[in-house]
Amino acid sequence: MGRQLSKQQKRAQVVPFLQDGQYYYNKGLKAYREYNYQKASKYLQKSIELDPNDSMKLSQLAAIYTDMGKYSQSNELLSHILEELDQDMTECHYLMANNYAHLGLFQEAYKCATEYANKEPYGEFTEENEDLIDLLTMEDDDEEPFLKDPDDLILKQDAAKSLLETSQFEEAILLLEEIVAEYPEFWSAHNNLSLAYFYVGEVEKAKEYLQTVLERNPGNLHAYCNLLVFYYYERQDDKVEELANTLSTVHPLLFEHRYKLGATFALVGYYPLAYKWLRSLHKQGYEGDEVFYYWLSYAAYFTGNVSFSEQMWERVLKENKDKAGSEPWNLNADSNQRVSNMTLEERLYAIFLAIQTKNLDQLHEYQSSAVPQSQLEKEFIKLALSKHFDSYDQVSSLYQIAESLFVHSEHDELFLFSFRILMKAYKQNYSLKNYQGWAAALDYVWRSQANQAITQTVIASEYGTSVSSVGKYVKLVKSILA
């Protein structure tokens, strides 16, 4: 009995242990010494979540990223340290130069290396830095300096950003293509080029550039956010939900990433998540631009923080008075928001009805909307205006199917059902040439689902096609529905 402990004594021996940032930092260093970079980075990320302003922990994570080959992510952390936390942490300049050299961004590498040499002539990395500068300034076979224009990338990047902001997408594409060719691992240019292609309606090409980034720079947050925007405008709701749920578990360290994530969530209508990130930036004293306050106002309004939303909208108008009338509480005045809230089949149907009813004002509203449009939507608008049909063109056939339905029915539900099926048939490259057969089949299947008594013989007669054609396309419609 004397050696047994009472319940109270046992309880008294339990020592509460709160795992703080230093605990995870030490675990990360241990994993790093064992060359387990994946585990080390996870522990360091957890450590930084608990101590977000510890420049030493951030620089250690940057070093781990360098060893993992994540040079861009490493430089983002190092830039954050210098710009937001500790400008006297001069070794960051050398570490950034080393990362830029690995990325092939030699002009940037040279600038960072010379910055380190100026600030630390006898620093810890002086010898390595001198070797790097010697390597960067070696002459090539033509006896021309390897660094022709140290500011070349920055100038081009700024010019491309300006073109995107002013909707000069074709010009932006030309410049960004040039940047990507010269700096193939400069992922920001890839992401911007992807957006530019999306805005001009070349969706597949836009996705190709995103895929390149995600394959060669896994975890690139900007690329994933852009992909979420693409899914949203294409109304791929299942993929929007899946990717949004994935991104909701991400906890960015950098202001830039928090801004990107928050603005993206706001754009796709996930307002609580948007408010979480944008409001946290505002509380930390982040002085954003007009776009930042725009999305913060929207996120605040749709999470019930109306008074704060109004305050943020005042900041929007201070930067851009042209935004007056597009307040989140005045959505009816904002055509872009109204259009973006419609599904793709609703937009196609609205375009079709605008032509049928000669409501060109409504059609021009869609055309002038800043909401990016899929290639199908752009071609549909162009065809609807020109009425130049081509029997071998899928979009022409799709429009003629809708016209055939319009002759026989005015049920909105039938058209929305039909456009939803036809979009899938278009994507799967089904032939749509027999527009009367398709129209009859769509009408038959829709009526059958609505429990309306109708035979294929009657529907074939209504649409002036054969019973065998109706039967053939009914099977296709049902296979698409399955």
Number of C-alpha atoms within 10 A of each C-alpha: 5 4 5 8 10 10 8 8 10 10 10 9 8 8 7 6 6 7 10 14 20 16 14 20 24 15 16 28 21 15 18 21 10 11 13 15 19 14 17 25 23 17 24 27 23 19 25 23 16 15 16 15 16 16 20 13 20 23 21 21 29 27 22 24 22 20 14 14 15 21 24 23 18 24 24 16 23 26 17 20 23 17 10 13 14 15 13 10 14 19 20 24 26 26 25 28 28 24 26 24 19 17 20 15 20 24 23 22 26 26 19 22 28 19 15 25 21 11 13 16 14 11 13 12 15 17 12 13 24 16 11 19 19 12 14 18 16 13 13 9 8 7 8 11 13 17 16 10 9 16 12 13 18 12 10 17 18 11 16 24 17 13 18 20 11 9 15 16 20 15 14 25 22 12 20 25 15 14 21 16 11 13 17 15 22 19 23 17 25 25 25 24 27 27 28 25 20 22 23 19 19 18 21 14 15 24 20 13 21 24 19 16 24 17 11 12 18 13 13 20 18 21 26 23 21 22 21 24 20 23 17 21 20 20 18 14 13 11 14 20 16 11 16 21 11 11 17 13 8 11 14 16 17 15 17 14 18 21 23 20 27 28 28 23 27 24 19 20 16 19 22 16 21 29 25 16 23 28 20 16 20 14 8 9 9 14 10 14 11 18 13 21 25 24 27 29 29 26 31 25 21 18 15 11 14 17 12 13 24 18 12 22 24 16 18 24 16 12 14 12 11 10 15 14 13 17 20 22 14 10 13 13 14 16 17 18 17 13 17 21 16 14 18 23 21 18 19 23 17 17 24 22 18 17 16 13 8 11 12 15 10 14 20 13 14 20 15 10 17 15 16 20 24 21 16 19 19 18 15 19 19 13 16 20 14 9 12 9 15 12 13 11 12 19 23 21 22 24 22 21 24 21 18 17 23 17 9 13 12 10 10 11 10 18 23 19 16 25 23 18 18 24 17 14 18 16 9 10 10 12 15 25 19 16 23 25 26 31 28 31 28 27 23 23 22 18 15 13 10 9 9 11 9 13 12 19 14 13 20 22 12 12 21 12 19 17 18 13 17 25 17 14 20 22 13 18 20 13 9 14 10 6
